[in-house]
Amino acid sequence: MRPFFLFVVVLLAASFFSPSAASGSEGLALDAVRAEQLDIRDEVLAKRGAYGDLSNAERSRLLSQQDRLLGLIEGKQSMDELSEPDRIKVLNQLETIKATTRKAEAGH
């Protein structure tokens, strides 16, 4: 349950983040996003908690979503370092992952 709570905190921070405001130093800290995704990934791979009930296809899809997100933020520390299209892709991937984790929590 702890990883899901942290994930929600990161997503709340992302929901208040405006891609147009990313030119300032107030951008979303990608280290926190990366750490949270790795925590979730560990739970998914171990089939623990809510992620234990995911089908193989759902598990694979979630891991692929995380791969895309982690690829976009690789080597970056904040959203400020991303182009506007990549900032939008990051936020969209976070929302997609959030939907999958919510589904997993609801089914658990």
Steps between C-alpha positions, in 0.01 A plus 500: 500500500791738577622516137151584381474783755833645385389463140186703576712772662722520192197509273340777703818699457485429127138611479596843631788521256438706191717412199511869408644577843780251457740767377548601865686306765174380659461197268407155622796318658563202281705319765180461703311376195778255415521369859125452519485318167780268611313425824186418303704294255642292786146432624380409151790264431463336841123473443443650846205692635250624247737412218479130584153493347605649166482273200824438312378732224417780747834454675684513167307809394580682827869413471501627139335825610768541765773424246372780278485742793842407634646533150362853469647614832829309480790725595269788595455645847199726443229571248690818413746286305232356270357654186134597519389198292698270732351666810155426361602140424629459858176632647295278268704194596453582869125519447496171311699331777274656761193354327658154498599518867154622597347206318737265680412654838127481426526134406703408806 
